[in-house]
Amino acid sequence: MRTVAIAVAASVLGAVPAFAEELPQRKPGLWESKSTSAEGETSAKQCVGPGTDRAMVGGMAGAACSKMEVTKTATGYSVATECAIGQIKAVGNSVVTGDFQTSVRTEGTTKLTGVPGQAGEVERKLVVEARRVGDCGPGQKPGDIIMPDGKVISMPGAAGAPKQ
């Protein structure tokens, strides 16, 4: 499960802005995402506000990723990442497309090494399709991730635009 979480985290980073070249910010509101991999399909919703994407990447990149490169392409963006969580190293490449107002699609491959109980490299492919479904609901704040069972995961520091 931990390897799936790392692969998801690395791919999600491809769906939100990085530093040099930047992806556009998603339009504020409630976004529903469906993630599909060899392990199956998961879904979640996230309340997005101004700066939520940037704050999430800032927190993850500072702690876990030594490389995050975003390149504009003819059809969207290409994102390359190198991250480490403990002994696990993740090298990812993603292609991100969409208008960032109503939809975003990320298709990525992450190669993991140092996974406990796994000899050699493990490759994970992940497709994340996200669409804006409306405004955030009552009591939801930017950065909140709403799981299918209704559990809310709050993302500290992702509540809005960075403090000036």
Backbone hydrogen bonds in HBPLUS format (Angstrom, degrees):
<---DONOR---> <-ACCEPTOR-->    atom                        ^
c    i                          cat <-CA-CA->   ^        H-A-AA   ^      H-
h    n   atom  resd res      DA  || num        DHA   H-A  angle D-A-AA Bond
n    s   type  num  typ     dist DA aas  dist angle  dist       angle   num
A0005-ALA N   A0001-MET O   2.96 MM   4  6.31 156.1  2.01 150.4 157.1     1
A0006-ILE N   A0002-ARG O   2.95 MM   4  6.27 153.2  2.02 148.7 155.7     2
A0007-ALA N   A0003-THR O   2.93 MM   4  6.12 162.4  1.96 147.1 152.0     3
A0008-VAL N   A0004-VAL O   2.81 MM   4  6.00 159.9  1.85 152.4 158.5     4
A0009-ALA N   A0005-ALA O   2.83 MM   4  5.99 160.2  1.87 145.0 151.0     5
A0010-ALA N   A0006-ILE O   2.88 MM   4  6.09 162.9  1.91 152.0 156.3     6
A0011-SER N   A0007-ALA O   2.97 MM   4  6.15 155.7  2.03 145.4 152.2     7
A0012-VAL N   A0008-VAL O   2.72 MM   4  5.88 157.7  1.77 154.7 161.7     8
A0013-LEU N   A0009-ALA O   3.03 MM   4  6.20 150.3  2.12 144.0 151.2     9
A0014-GLY N   A0011-SER O   2.87 MM   3  5.09 131.8  2.10  99.6 113.5    10
A0015-ALA N   A0012-VAL O   2.74 MM   3  5.00 149.1  1.83 107.4 118.1    11
A0016-VAL N   A0013-LEU O   3.40 MM   3  5.46 163.4  2.43 102.0 106.7    12
A0027-LYS N   A0100-PHE O   2.84 MM  73  6.26 143.0  1.98 161.1 171.7    13
A0029-GLY N   A0048-VAL O   2.82 MM  19  5.21 151.7  1.90 138.1 145.3    14
A0048-VAL N   A0029-GLY O   2.78 MM  19  5.21 176.9  1.78 154.0 154.8    15
A0030-LEU N   A0134-GLY O   2.70 MM 104  5.40 160.7  1.73 139.6 146.5    16
A0133-VAL N   A0030-LEU O   2.79 MM 103  5.71 167.4  1.80 163.1 167.5    17
A0031-TRP N   A0046-GLN O   2.85 MM  15  5.21 170.2  1.86 150.1 152.9    18
A0046-GLN N   A0031-TRP O   2.72 MM  15  5.21 150.5  1.81 148.7 158.9    19
A0032-GLU N   A0131-ARG O   2.87 MM  99  5.49 165.0  1.89 160.9 158.9    20
A0131-ARG N   A0032-GLU O   2.90 MM  99  5.49 155.7  1.96 150.1 156.7    21
A0033-SER N   A0044-ALA O   2.80 MM  11  5.54 171.1  1.81 168.0 170.8    22
A0044-ALA N   A0033-SER O   3.08 MM  11  5.54 148.4  2.18 148.3 155.1    23
A0034-LYS N   A0129-GLU O   2.88 MM  95  5.32 152.6  1.96 142.2 150.6    24
A0129-GLU N   A0034-LYS O   2.94 MM  95  5.32 163.2  1.97 150.1 153.0    25
A0035-SER N   A0042-THR O   2.79 MM   7  5.23 165.2  1.81 154.0 159.1    26
A0042-THR N   A0035-SER O   2.89 MM   7  5.23 155.4  1.95 147.4 155.6    27
A0036-THR N   A0127-VAL O   2.82 MM  91  5.22 159.1  1.86 150.3 157.5    28
A0127-VAL N   A0036-THR O   2.96 MM  91  5.22 155.8  2.02 145.4 153.3    29
A0037-SER N   A0040-GLY O   2.87 MM   3  5.31 162.7  1.90 154.8 160.7    30
A0040-GLY N   A0037-SER O   2.99 MM   3  5.31 159.9  2.03 109.8 116.4    31
A0045-LYS N   A0146-ILE O   2.91 MM 101  4.95 160.2  1.95 140.8 147.3    32
A0146-ILE N   A0045-LYS O   2.62 MM 101  4.95 159.3  1.66 144.2 151.6    33
A0047-CYS N   A0144-ASP O   2.92 MM  97  5.40 156.5  1.98 154.4 162.0    34
A0143-GLY N   A0047-CYS O   2.67 MM  96  5.62 163.5  1.70 167.1 161.6    35
A0052-THR N   A0049-GLY O   3.10 MM   3  5.33 170.7  2.11 127.9 128.3    36
A0055-ALA N   A0051-GLY O   2.93 MM   4  6.04 158.6  1.98 153.6 159.4    37
A0056-MET N   A0052-THR O   2.98 MM   4  6.20 157.9  2.03 154.3 160.0    38
A0057-VAL N   A0053-ASP O   3.08 MM   4  6.32 166.2  2.10 156.0 158.9    39
A0058-GLY N   A0054-ARG O   2.97 MM   4  6.08 158.2  2.02 144.8 151.6    40
A0059-GLY N   A0055-ALA O   3.09 MM   4  6.27 155.9  2.15 146.0 150.9    41
A0060-MET N   A0056-MET O   3.12 MM   4  6.35 164.7  2.14 150.5 154.4    42
A0061-ALA N   A0057-VAL O   2.73 MM   4  5.67 168.8  1.74 158.7 162.8    43
A0062-GLY N   A0058-GLY O   3.15 MM   4  5.93 162.1  2.18 136.8 142.2    44
A0064-ALA N   A0060-MET O   2.81 MM   4  5.76 161.3  1.85 159.0 164.2    45
A0065-CYS N   A0061-ALA O   3.14 MM   4  4.55 141.0  2.30 110.9 121.8    46
A0084-ALA N   A0064-ALA O   2.76 MM  20  5.29 152.0  1.84 145.1 153.2    47
A0066-SER N   A0082-GLU O   2.85 MM  16  5.78 140.4  2.01 153.7 166.6    48
A0067-LYS N   A0082-GLU O   3.36 MM  15  4.94 155.3  2.43 139.1 138.0    49
A0082-GLU N   A0067-LYS O   3.03 MM  15  4.94 146.7  2.15 133.7 131.7    50
A0069-GLU N   A0080-ALA O   2.86 MM  11  5.15 164.6  1.89 152.1 157.5    51
A0080-ALA N   A0069-GLU O   2.88 MM  11  5.15 157.0  1.93 146.4 154.2    52
A0071-THR N   A0078-SER O   2.82 MM   7  5.12 158.9  1.86 152.8 159.2    53
A0078-SER N   A0071-THR O   2.80 MM   7  5.12 158.2  1.85 149.8 157.4    54
A0073-THR N   A0076-GLY O   2.87 MM   3  5.17 177.4  1.87 133.4 132.8    55
A0077-TYR N   A0096-VAL O   2.88 MM  19  5.08 146.2  1.99 147.4 155.6    56
A0096-VAL N   A0077-TYR O   2.84 MM  19  5.08 164.7  1.87 145.2 150.5    57
A0079-VAL N   A0094-SER O   2.86 MM  15  5.06 163.7  1.89 145.1 147.9    58
A0094-SER N   A0079-VAL O   2.81 MM  15  5.06 157.3  1.87 148.9 155.7    59
A0081-THR N   A0092-GLY O   2.88 MM  11  5.03 162.6  1.91 140.3 144.1    60
A0092-GLY N   A0081-THR O   2.87 MM  11  5.03 157.6  1.92 134.7 142.3    61
A0083-CYS N   A0090-ALA O   2.77 MM   7  5.09 166.9  1.79 155.2 159.8    62
A0090-ALA N   A0083-CYS O   2.75 MM   7  5.09 170.4  1.76 151.1 152.0    63
A0085-ILE N   A0088-ILE O   2.89 MM   3  5.36 156.5  1.94 154.5 161.6    64
A0088-ILE N   A0085-ILE O   3.13 MM   3  5.36 150.1  2.23 132.0 128.0    65
A0089-LYS N   A0113-THR O   2.91 MM  24  5.27 161.9  1.94 148.4 154.5    66
A0113-THR N   A0089-LYS O   2.95 MM  24  5.27 153.0  2.02 146.1 154.0    67
A0091-VAL N   A0111-LYS O   2.98 MM  20  5.24 159.8  2.03 141.7 147.8    68
A0111-LYS N   A0091-VAL O   2.82 MM  20  5.24 165.5  1.85 147.6 149.9    69
A0093-ASN N   A0109-THR O   2.96 MM  16  5.55 153.6  2.03 153.7 162.0    70
A0109-THR N   A0093-ASN O   2.94 MM  16  5.55 156.9  1.99 154.3 160.1    71
A0095-VAL N   A0107-GLU O   2.89 MM  12  5.35 151.1  1.97 141.7 150.4    72
A0107-GLU N   A0095-VAL O   2.98 MM  12  5.35 159.3  2.02 148.0 154.5    73
A0097-THR N   A0105-ARG O   2.88 MM   8  5.28 160.8  1.92 152.9 159.4    74
A0105-ARG N   A0097-THR O   2.77 MM   8  5.28 164.9  1.79 154.5 156.2    75
A0100-PHE N   A0103-SER O   3.11 MM   3  5.44 156.8  2.16 155.8 150.2    76
A0132-ARG N   A0102-THR O   2.94 MM  30  4.95 156.5  1.99 123.8 130.1    77
A0104-VAL N   A0130-ALA O   2.90 MM  26  5.22 152.3  1.98 146.8 149.2    78
A0130-ALA N   A0104-VAL O   2.82 MM  26  5.22 174.0  1.82 169.8 170.3    79
A0106-THR N   A0128-VAL O   2.82 MM  22  5.10 162.2  1.85 150.4 156.5    80
A0128-VAL N   A0106-THR O   2.79 MM  22  5.10 163.4  1.81 152.4 158.3    81
A0108-GLY N   A0126-LEU O   2.84 MM  18  5.36 172.3  1.84 164.0 166.7    82
A0126-LEU N   A0108-GLY O   2.89 MM  18  5.36 162.0  1.92 152.4 156.1    83
A0110-THR N   A0124-ARG O   2.77 MM  14  5.18 164.1  1.79 156.2 161.8    84
A0124-ARG N   A0110-THR O   2.80 MM  14  5.18 164.4  1.82 156.3 161.8    85
A0112-LEU N   A0122-VAL O   2.68 MM  10  5.01 174.0  1.69 159.9 160.6    86
A0122-VAL N   A0112-LEU O   2.81 MM  10  5.01 160.9  1.85 147.9 154.3    87
A0118-GLN N   A0115-VAL O   3.01 MM   3  5.48 154.8  2.07 143.4 141.6    88
A0140-GLN N   A0137-GLY O   3.04 MM   3  5.47 161.2  2.07 130.6 134.2    89
A0144-ASP N   A0141-LYS O   2.96 MM   3  5.78 165.5  1.98 152.8 155.8    90
A0145-ILE N   A0153-ILE O   2.82 MM   8  5.05 159.6  1.86 143.1 150.2    91
A0153-ILE N   A0145-ILE O   2.80 MM   8  5.05 164.8  1.82 150.5 155.6    92
A0147-MET N   A0151-LYS O   2.83 MM   4  5.29 169.8  1.84 168.3 166.4    93
A0150-GLY N   A0147-MET O   2.82 MM   3  5.27 160.2  1.86 123.0 126.7    94
A0158-ALA N   A0155-MET O   3.06 MM   3  5.55 156.0  2.12 140.2 139.7    95
